[in-house]
């Protein structure tokens, strides 16, 4: 089975079906970047308004969304520290 993608970003980790979630940013990402936070990969793709989180072991939709959002928020904070991001 192929790994599902959104705007060419994988929605699930490469190691088995775990959890994934995608969210919309306020503005387009200026750079493509992947950050790992607590075992979750969070990716933004240049010139898109999407951010994808993949990882964890959520078995239900609400848990995947909640955990995905939590990790996205932490990753966007880390991406913004060097000044390259400024994501919202």
TORPA-4810 file (N, C-alpha, C, O; in nm, 3 decimals):
<nodes>
NODE_1_0.084_-0.119_0.000_0.000_0.000_0.000_0.088_0.125_0.000_0.184_0.134_0.076_X
NODE_2_0.053_0.220_-0.085_0.130_0.344_-0.093_0.100_0.435_0.026_-0.012_0.438_0.076_X
NODE_3_0.203_0.507_0.069_0.185_0.604_0.178_0.108_0.724_0.124_0.146_0.780_0.022_X
NODE_4_0.000_0.765_0.192_-0.075_0.881_0.145_0.008_1.009_0.155_0.090_1.024_0.245_X
NODE_5_-0.014_1.101_0.060_0.059_1.228_0.059_-0.039_1.344_0.042_-0.153_1.328_-0.001_X
NODE_6_0.010_1.461_0.077_-0.062_1.586_0.057_0.040_1.689_0.014_0.135_1.717_0.087_X
NODE_7_0.024_1.746_-0.105_0.121_1.841_-0.161_0.261_1.782_-0.161_0.358_1.851_-0.130_X
NODE_8_0.271_1.656_-0.196_0.396_1.578_-0.204_0.462_1.551_-0.069_0.576_1.504_-0.066_X
NODE_9_0.395_1.580_0.043_0.447_1.547_0.176_0.379_1.420_0.225_0.257_1.407_0.215_X
NODE_10_0.457_1.327_0.278_0.401_1.204_0.334_0.313_1.238_0.454_0.349_1.323_0.535_X
NODE_11_0.199_1.172_0.466_0.111_1.194_0.581_0.140_1.099_0.695_0.103_1.126_0.810_X
NODE_12_0.207_0.988_0.666_0.239_0.890_0.770_0.389_0.865_0.772_0.456_0.884_0.670_X
NODE_13_0.441_0.824_0.887_0.583_0.790_0.893_0.612_0.672_0.801_0.523_0.595_0.767_X
NODE_14_0.735_0.660_0.760_0.772_0.551_0.670_0.768_0.415_0.737_0.761_0.313_0.669_X
NODE_15_0.771_0.411_0.868_0.770_0.285_0.942_0.629_0.250_0.988_0.590_0.285_1.099_X
NODE_16_0.553_0.182_0.905_0.419_0.137_0.943_0.318_0.248_0.950_0.353_0.366_0.943_X
NODE_17_0.192_0.210_0.963_0.084_0.307_0.975_0.071_0.353_1.118_0.025_0.278_1.204_X
NODE_18_0.112_0.474_1.143_0.097_0.532_1.274_0.000_0.647_1.263_-0.111_0.628_1.213_X
NODE_19_0.035_0.766_1.307_-0.058_0.879_1.303_-0.003_0.990_1.215_0.118_1.007_1.201_X
NODE_20_-0.094_1.066_1.156_-0.056_1.182_1.078_-0.169_1.283_1.077_-0.286_1.247_1.089_X
NODE_21_-0.133_1.409_1.062_-0.233_1.515_1.057_-0.177_1.631_0.975_-0.056_1.653_0.974_X
NODE_22_-0.264_1.703_0.907_-0.223_1.819_0.828_-0.305_1.939_0.870_-0.424_1.927_0.902_X
NODE_23_-0.241_2.055_0.870_-0.306_2.179_0.911_-0.267_2.289_0.813_-0.168_2.278_0.742_X
NODE_24_-0.347_2.395_0.811_-0.322_2.508_0.722_-0.254_2.621_0.799_-0.298_2.658_0.908_X
NODE_25_-0.148_2.675_0.740_-0.080_2.790_0.797_-0.148_2.919_0.751_-0.219_2.920_0.650_X
NODE_26_-0.127_3.025_0.825_-0.183_3.154_0.787_-0.119_3.205_0.658_-0.187_3.261_0.573_X
NODE_27_0.012_3.186_0.644_0.086_3.232_0.527_0.163_3.115_0.466_0.178_3.011_0.529_X
NODE_28_0.210_3.133_0.343_0.291_3.030_0.280_0.428_3.020_0.349_0.483_3.120_0.394_X
NODE_29_0.480_2.897_0.355_0.613_2.876_0.410_0.717_2.936_0.316_0.706_2.922_0.194_X
NODE_30_0.816_3.002_0.372_0.922_3.062_0.291_1.028_2.960_0.254_1.095_2.975_0.151_X
NODE_31_1.044_2.858_0.335_1.145_2.754_0.312_1.083_2.619_0.344_0.992_2.610_0.426_X
NODE_32_1.133_2.515_0.280_1.094_2.378_0.317_1.179_2.338_0.436_1.299_2.368_0.442_X
NODE_33_1.117_2.269_0.531_1.190_2.231_0.652_1.120_2.113_0.718_0.997_2.101_0.714_X
NODE_34_1.199_2.026_0.779_1.148_1.914_0.858_1.214_1.920_0.995_1.337_1.929_1.005_X
NODE_35_1.133_1.914_1.101_1.182_1.916_1.238_1.125_1.794_1.310_1.009_1.761_1.291_X
NODE_36_1.206_1.729_1.392_1.159_1.616_1.473_1.140_1.663_1.616_1.230_1.721_1.677_X
NODE_37_1.020_1.636_1.670_0.986_1.674_1.808_0.923_1.554_1.876_0.818_1.506_1.834_X
NODE_38_0.988_1.504_1.980_0.935_1.390_2.057_0.894_1.273_1.968_0.789_1.212_1.991_X
NODE_39_0.974_1.243_1.868_0.946_1.130_1.781_0.850_1.159_1.666_0.825_1.071_1.584_X
NODE_40_0.796_1.278_1.660_0.708_1.319_1.549_0.790_1.402_1.451_0.869_1.486_1.493_X
NODE_41_0.771_1.379_1.322_0.829_1.464_1.218_0.725_1.568_1.179_0.609_1.534_1.155_X
NODE_42_0.767_1.693_1.172_0.677_1.800_1.128_0.744_1.865_1.006_0.861_1.903_1.011_X
NODE_43_0.667_1.879_0.898_0.723_1.928_0.773_0.640_2.042_0.716_0.517_2.038_0.715_X
NODE_44_0.710_2.144_0.669_0.649_2.251_0.590_0.715_2.249_0.454_0.833_2.215_0.442_X
NODE_45_0.641_2.285_0.353_0.691_2.284_0.216_0.684_2.426_0.160_0.580_2.491_0.164_X
NODE_46_0.796_2.472_0.110_0.807_2.608_0.056_0.691_2.640_-0.040_0.650_2.556_-0.121_X
NODE_47_0.640_2.759_-0.028_0.533_2.812_-0.114_0.400_2.741_-0.098_0.314_2.750_-0.185_X
NODE_48_0.380_2.670_0.014_0.249_2.614_0.047_0.207_2.666_0.183_0.288_2.719_0.258_X
NODE_49_0.080_2.651_0.213_0.028_2.691_0.344_-0.002_2.569_0.429_-0.085_2.574_0.520_X
NODE_50_0.065_2.458_0.400_0.038_2.334_0.471_0.151_2.296_0.563_0.268_2.321_0.534_X
NODE_51_0.115_2.236_0.675_0.212_2.177_0.766_0.161_2.037_0.799_0.043_2.018_0.827_X
NODE_52_0.251_1.939_0.794_0.214_1.799_0.818_0.292_1.748_0.939_0.412_1.772_0.951_X
NODE_53_0.223_1.678_1.027_0.285_1.611_1.141_0.262_1.462_1.125_0.151_1.418_1.094_X
NODE_54_0.368_1.383_1.145_0.355_1.237_1.134_0.436_1.170_1.243_0.551_1.204_1.267_X
NODE_55_0.372_1.073_1.308_0.439_1.000_1.416_0.337_0.951_1.516_0.217_0.950_1.489_X
NODE_56_0.385_0.911_1.632_0.296_0.867_1.738_0.225_0.738_1.705_0.257_0.671_1.607_X
NODE_57_0.129_0.704_1.788_0.057_0.578_1.772_-0.092_0.597_1.794_-0.157_0.511_1.853_X
NODE_58_-0.147_0.707_1.749_-0.289_0.735_1.768_-0.374_0.635_1.691_-0.345_0.604_1.576_X
NODE_59_-0.476_0.585_1.756_-0.564_0.487_1.691_-0.701_0.545_1.660_-0.786_0.476_1.604_X
NODE_60_-0.724_0.671_1.694_-0.850_0.734_1.661_-0.826_0.876_1.611_-0.724_0.938_1.642_X
NODE_61_-0.919_0.925_1.534_-0.908_1.055_1.468_-0.878_1.168_1.566_-0.782_1.243_1.546_X
NODE_62_-0.957_1.183_1.672_-0.941_1.295_1.765_-0.803_1.295_1.830_-0.744_1.401_1.850_X
NODE_63_-0.752_1.179_1.863_-0.619_1.170_1.924_-0.512_1.211_1.823_-0.419_1.283_1.858_X
NODE_64_-0.524_1.165_1.699_-0.427_1.201_1.595_-0.426_1.352_1.572_-0.319_1.412_1.561_X
NODE_65_-0.543_1.414_1.566_-0.551_1.558_1.544_-0.493_1.633_1.663_-0.413_1.726_1.645_X
NODE_66_-0.531_1.595_1.783_-0.482_1.663_1.904_-0.330_1.652_1.917_-0.262_1.752_1.941_X
NODE_67_-0.278_1.531_1.900_-0.134_1.510_1.913_-0.059_1.574_1.795_0.049_1.630_1.813_X
NODE_68_-0.116_1.565_1.676_-0.054_1.630_1.561_-0.043_1.779_1.580_0.063_1.837_1.554_X
NODE_69_-0.150_1.843_1.625_-0.150_1.987_1.647_-0.050_2.027_1.755_0.021_2.126_1.741_X
NODE_70_-0.045_1.949_1.861_0.050_1.979_1.970_0.194_1.977_1.918_0.274_2.065_1.950_X
NODE_71_0.226_1.878_1.837_0.362_1.868_1.784_0.390_1.972_1.676_0.503_2.020_1.665_X
NODE_72_0.289_2.008_1.598_0.305_2.116_1.500_0.338_2.246_1.571_0.429_2.318_1.530_X
NODE_73_0.266_2.277_1.677_0.291_2.402_1.749_0.433_2.407_1.805_0.499_2.510_1.796_X
NODE_74_0.480_2.296_1.862_0.617_2.292_1.913_0.719_2.307_1.800_0.817_2.380_1.814_X
NODE_75_0.696_2.238_1.689_0.790_2.242_1.577_0.794_2.380_1.513_0.902_2.429_1.479_X
NODE_76_0.679_2.444_1.497_0.679_2.578_1.438_0.753_2.677_1.528_0.819_2.768_1.478_X
NODE_77_0.742_2.660_1.659_0.820_2.742_1.751_0.970_2.722_1.726_1.046_2.818_1.719_X
NODE_78_1.012_2.596_1.713_1.153_2.566_1.688_1.199_2.620_1.552_1.310_2.671_1.541_X
NODE_79_1.114_2.609_1.451_1.149_2.659_1.318_1.163_2.811_1.318_1.240_2.866_1.240_X
NODE_80_1.089_2.878_1.404_1.090_3.024_1.408_1.209_3.081_1.483_1.245_3.197_1.463_X
NODE_81_1.272_3.002_1.569_1.383_3.052_1.651_1.496_3.109_1.567_1.542_3.220_1.595_X
NODE_82_1.544_3.036_1.464_1.656_3.091_1.386_1.617_3.210_1.298_1.704_3.275_1.240_X
NODE_83_1.489_3.240_1.289_1.445_3.353_1.209_1.408_3.318_1.066_1.368_3.406_0.990_X
NODE_84_1.421_3.192_1.028_1.390_3.154_0.891_1.240_3.136_0.869_1.191_3.148_0.756_X
NODE_85_1.168_3.105_0.976_1.027_3.072_0.960_0.933_3.186_0.987_0.893_3.258_0.895_X
NODE_86_0.898_3.203_1.112_0.796_3.299_1.146_0.659_3.248_1.106_0.578_3.322_1.050_X
NODE_87_0.635_3.121_1.135_0.511_3.056_1.091_0.398_3.088_1.186_0.419_3.108_1.306_X
NODE_88_0.275_3.091_1.131_0.155_3.115_1.212_0.045_3.023_1.167_-0.065_3.027_1.222_X
</nodes>
